[in-house]
Amino acid sequence: MRFQNREEAARLLAQRLGEYRERHPLVLGIPRGGVPMARIVAEHLRADLDVVLVHKLSAPFQPELALGSVDDAGHVYLGPFAASMGLDGEALEEEKRAQMATLAARRQTYAPVQPRLSRKGRVVILVDDGLATGATAIAAARAVRAEGAAVVVVAAAVAPPTTVRLLEREADAVVCLDTPEEFDAVGQFFVDFSQVTDDEVLRHLKEHAAGTLAQPH
């Protein structure tokens, strides 16, 4: 299955998530690619929108290979194969510090537009465009669970079956539009997979907030 763009995938995903509309969910986009999709999902479900800040931990000399991930509170998740890499603890700690600095800067960028919303007692839907290893989504799921989320749902356009199975151990539900066995990268399943910038993330957060305020109560 190939999606024209993130917007098309988000609209299809929103339809699949319709059962949560009456539960006043909190939709959290995983920056940056997950945020444009999260906004569409949030609008469809008449939900609150925020971001969840997690970042992958890259293997030394292989920046595209995710060993695991870290959230902005410093909780680390390491993928099942990380131990086999023979990682030096100091190198991992250095990578963790670097990614936490990135997350802190990102939070500072987003905070004036989007105050952090409480996860406690909420139905939380984590949205990303696609999940390769699932490391980032697992870290996000654990982070919101630790903050008191009542129900955790992971939603994405595409992920390999092995990743979906990993996530099913962490989340109450996983909603994925396509689960191909042959999976190289998320971008191969989108015609347009343009990079999402921080400015675009801010625009989506601002416009969603403005639309929410304009709705009758």
C-alpha positions in Angstrom: 0.0 0.0 0.0 1.3 3.5 -0.9 0.0 6.7 0.5 -0.1 9.9 -1.5 1.1 11.9 1.5 0.8 12.1 5.3 -2.6 13.8 4.9 -4.1 10.9 3.1 -2.7 8.4 5.6 -4.0 10.6 8.5 -7.5 10.7 7.2 -7.6 6.9 6.8 -6.1 6.5 10.2 -8.7 8.9 11.8 -11.5 6.7 10.4 -10.0 3.7 12.0 -9.8 5.5 15.4 -13.4 6.7 15.4 -14.3 4.5 18.4 -12.2 6.8 20.6 -14.1 10.0 19.7 -16.5 9.8 22.6 -13.7 9.2 25.1 -12.2 12.7 24.8 -8.7 11.4 23.9 -5.4 13.2 24.0 -3.7 12.9 20.6 0.1 13.1 20.8 2.2 13.5 17.6 5.7 12.2 17.6 7.8 15.0 16.1 8.3 15.8 13.5 6.6 13.6 10.9 3.8 12.4 13.2 2.6 15.9 14.1 0.8 16.8 10.8 -1.0 13.5 11.0 -1.8 13.9 14.7 -3.5 17.2 14.0 -5.8 15.6 11.4 -6.6 12.7 13.7 -7.2 15.2 16.6 -9.6 17.3 14.5 -11.5 14.2 13.4 -11.9 13.0 17.0 -12.5 16.5 18.4 -9.5 15.7 20.7 -6.8 17.7 22.5 -3.5 17.8 20.6 0.1 17.9 22.0 3.5 16.4 21.2 5.4 13.6 22.9 9.1 14.2 22.9 11.2 11.1 22.3 14.3 10.6 20.1 16.1 7.6 18.8 19.5 6.6 20.1 21.8 6.0 17.1 24.4 3.3 16.8 28.0 4.6 16.7 29.1 5.2 13.1 25.6 4.2 11.9 23.4 7.2 12.6 20.4 5.7 10.7 20.4 2.6 12.9 18.2 3.0 16.0 19.5 1.1 19.0 16.7 2.4 21.1 15.3 5.7 22.2 15.1 8.2 25.1 12.3 10.5 26.3 12.7 14.0 27.6 12.7 12.7 31.2 15.7 10.5 30.5 14.0 7.1 30.4 15.9 4.9 27.9 14.5 2.0 25.9 17.0 -0.3 24.1 15.9 -2.5 21.3 16.3 -6.3 21.5 19.5 -6.3 19.3 21.3 -3.4 21.1 23.1 -5.8 23.5 24.6 -7.7 20.5 26.3 -4.4 19.3 28.8 -4.7 22.1 28.1 -1.1 23.1 30.4 0.8 25.4 28.4 2.3 28.3 30.1 5.7 28.0 29.3 5.9 24.2 25.6 5.2 25.0 25.5 7.8 27.8 27.1 10.3 25.5 24.4 9.6 22.8 21.7 9.8 25.4 22.9 13.2 26.6 23.1 14.5 23.0 19.5 13.4 22.2 18.2 14.8 25.5 19.7 18.2 24.6 17.9 18.0 21.3 14.6 17.2 23.1 15.1 20.0 25.6 15.7 22.5 22.7 12.6 21.2 20.9 10.4 21.5 24.1 11.7 25.1 24.4 10.7 25.8 20.8 7.2 24.3 21.2 6.3 25.4 24.8 5.2 29.0 23.9 2.7 27.6 21.5 1.7 24.4 23.1 1.8 24.1 26.9 2.4 20.5 28.0 -0.9 18.8 28.6 -1.4 16.3 31.4 -1.5 12.6 30.4 -3.0 11.5 33.8 -6.2 9.4 33.5 -6.4 10.1 29.7 -7.0 7.9 26.7 -3.7 8.8 24.9 -3.3 8.2 21.1 0.3 8.3 19.9 0.6 9.1 16.2 3.5 8.7 13.9 3.8 8.5 10.1 5.5 5.1 10.2 7.3 2.8 12.6 10.5 0.9 11.5 12.0 -0.6 14.6 9.3 0.8 16.9 11.9 2.1 19.4 10.6 5.6 19.5 7.0 4.6 19.8 7.9 2.2 22.6 9.7 4.9 24.5 6.7 7.2 24.0 4.2 4.6 25.2 6.3 3.9 28.3 6.6 7.6 29.0 2.9 8.4 28.9 2.1 5.3 30.9 4.6 6.4 33.6 2.7 9.8 33.6 -0.6 8.1 34.4 -2.3 7.6 31.0 -5.3 5.3 31.5 -5.2 3.9 27.9 -2.4 4.0 25.4 -3.0 3.6 21.7 -0.3 3.6 19.1 -1.4 4.7 15.6 0.7 4.8 12.4 0.3 4.5 8.7 2.8 1.6 8.2 5.0 -0.7 10.2 6.4 -4.2 9.7 4.5 -7.0 11.5 7.4 -7.7 13.9 7.3 -4.1 15.1 3.5 -4.2 15.5 3.9 -7.3 17.7 6.5 -5.5 19.9 4.2 -2.6 20.3 1.2 -4.7 21.2 3.2 -5.7 24.4 3.5 -2.0 25.3 0.2 -0.4 24.3 -3.5 -1.3 24.9 -4.1 -1.1 21.1 -2.1 -0.7 18.0 -3.8 0.7 14.9 -1.7 0.4 11.7 -3.0 0.8 8.2 -0.5 -1.4 6.5 1.9 -4.1 7.8 4.1 -5.2 4.9 6.6 -8.0 5.4 9.0 -6.3 3.0 10.0 -3.1 4.8 13.1 -1.0 4.2 12.1 2.5 5.2 8.9 4.4 6.0 9.4 6.7 3.1 9.0 3.9 0.5 5.3 3.8 1.4 4.6 7.4 0.6 4.6 9.2 -2.8 5.4 12.5 -1.0 7.4 12.1 2.1 8.8 15.6 2.5 10.7 16.4 5.7 8.6 18.1 8.3 10.3 21.2 9.9 9.9 22.6 13.4 8.1 25.6 11.8 5.5 23.3 10.3 5.1 21.6 13.7 4.5 24.9 15.3 2.0 25.9 12.6 0.0 22.8 13.1 -0.1 23.2 16.9 -1.1 26.9 16.6 -3.8 26.3 14.0 -5.3 23.4 16.0 -5.4 25.5 19.2 -7.0 28.4 17.3 -9.6 26.0 15.8 -10.4 24.5 19.2 -10.9 28.0 20.8 -13.2 28.9 17.9 -15.5 25.9 18.5 -18.7 26.5 20.4 -18.8 24.9 23.9 
